Amino acid sequence: MSGIVRAENVFFRALEMLMVALLTAMAVMVFGNVVLRWAFDSGIDVSEEMSRFCFVWLTFVGAVVVARENAHLGVDALVGRLGTRGRLVCMIACDLLIVFCCAVFFWGTWRQAAINASNFAPVTGISMIWVFGVGFFTSIGIGVMSVSRLVRALRGRVDERELADFAGTFENDEAGRIKLGID
């Protein structure tokens, strides 16, 4: 395994751990507030706000992790029926659209950054750039992965396994091994 692949695996493992930490923090804060309101007729205002911020980060960090695994919602009913060449064309078209959307998302986050940096959360006083700035991370993360796959596809370096993964045509044989559903 090359050093780049190993570093990529470590990076995405760290993102998964961050997601676990965010989900745990959300659960503890929300459950704690429910107990406090039910038993003591009180609550912690900071935990309400921070649980919302954790949810935003969890969603956007999760989008990057899911993009790496090709697990976003897709319509693979057509793509799964195409041959290798058709799948490759669809992959290239899809990645071009994703890169365009990531560029628009980055630009929108950039345009809102000054407003968000000067806007503060009502309870914690945190600059809202810390909440909505995650758009930079998400647009760059998904964009880099899509550009990388696009470059590989245009150079002819996409293997049949990756095309089958893109088309969602993995199947298991009798022994439980993954076989490719490519015609």
N, C-alpha and C positions, 0 to 999 in steps of 0.2 A: 504494500500500500504506500503510495507516494506521500510526501510530507504535506502537500496541499490538500489531498483528500482527508488525511488524518486531522489537519487543522480545521477543515470544514466540518468534519464529524464532531470534533470537540466544541466548535462554535454552536452547532445546532443542538448538541446535548446540553450546553449551557442555556440556550434559549428554552429548551424544554424544562429545565430545572427552574428557570425564571417563571415560566408559566405555572408550574406547580406551586411556587412560592406565592405568586399573585392570587391563585385560586384559594390557597390555604388562608392567606390574609383576608380575602373577601369573606370566606366562610366564618372565620373566627370573629371578624368585626360585625357581620350581620347577625350571627347567632348570639353574640354577646349583647348586642343592642336589643334583640328580641327578649332575651332573658331579663335584662335590666328594665325594659318597659313593662313586661308582664309581672315581674316579681316586685320591683321597686318603684314603678311608675316614673322612671327616669331613663336617660339614654346618654350616649356620648355622641355629640354632634360631629366631631372630627371623624369618627368611624363611618358615619353615613357618607360623608364627602369622599373620604379616602377609598371606601369600597367601590364607589362609582369610578374613581380614577383608576383603580386596579382593574376594573372591568374593561375600561377603554384600552388600557395597555395589554391586557390579556387577549383581547380580540385582535388587535393589530399585530402583536408579536406572533400570535397563533396563525394569522394569515400568512406570514412569511414561512413558518414551519410547514404549514399545509401546502404551500406552493412548491416547496422542495420535494414533497412526497407526491405531487400531482394528484392531490386529494380534494381540490376545490370542486364545486359542482360543475358538471359539464354534461353536454349532450353527446354521449358516445354511441348512440344507437346508429347513427350514420357512419361515423368514423370507424367504428368497429367492423363495419361491413366492407370497408375499402381495403384495397391491397396496399402494399408497401409504399408505392409512389403516391397514392391518394392520401395516405396517412401523413406522409412527409409534407405534402402541400398544405394539408390542414394544420399541421404542427407549425409550419412557418407562418401561415396566416394568423393563427392564434397568438403566436409569440409577438408578431408585429402589433397586433391589437393590444396585447398586454403591455408592451413597451410604451405604446402611445398613451394608454390609460395611466401608467405609472408616471409618465412625464407630466400629464395634466394634474395628477394628484400631487406630485412634488411641487409644481408651479403654484397650485392653489394653497398648499401648506406654506410655501414661501411668501405668497402675497398676504396671508393672514398672520404670519409670524410676528410682525411688529404690533399688531392689534393684540394678539394673544400674550405677548411679552409684557404689555402694559396693563393687562387685565388680570386681576387677582381673584382667587377663589374666596368666597365670602367667609368661610369658617377658618380654613387653615392659612389663608393668605398666600398660598403658593401661586407663583406666576403660571398662568394657564398655558404658557409655552411648554411647560413640563408635561402637561396633559396632551395637548393637541400636536406637539412637536413630534410625537411618535409617527406622524404621517411621513416625516423625512425618512425614518428608519424603514418603514414599510415600503414606501415607493422605491427607495434605493435597493432594498433587499430583494424584492420581487423583480424589479427591473434588471438588476445584475444577473439573476438566475435566468431570466428570459433572454437577455442579450447573449449570455453564454450559450444557451441551447440553440438560439438562432444562428450564431456564428458556427457552431458545430454542425448544424443542419445544412447550412449553405456550403460548408466545406465537405459535406458528405461523410461526416464522422459520427452520425447517429446510427446506433446499431438497432437490430430488430427488436431486442428486448425493450429498449427505451420507447420505440414506436408502439409496441404492444402495451406498455405501461401508459403511454399517452392515450391510446384508444380504449383502455380499460378492458382488455381482452385476455387477462391472465386467467388460467383455469388450472385446477389441480387434477393430476392423474390418480390412478388407483393407489399408488404408493404415497400420495400426499405431496409429491413434488410439483412445482409450478411448471406448467407447459405453456408455450406461447400459442395464442390463437391466431396466428398469421397464416393466410392462404398462400 
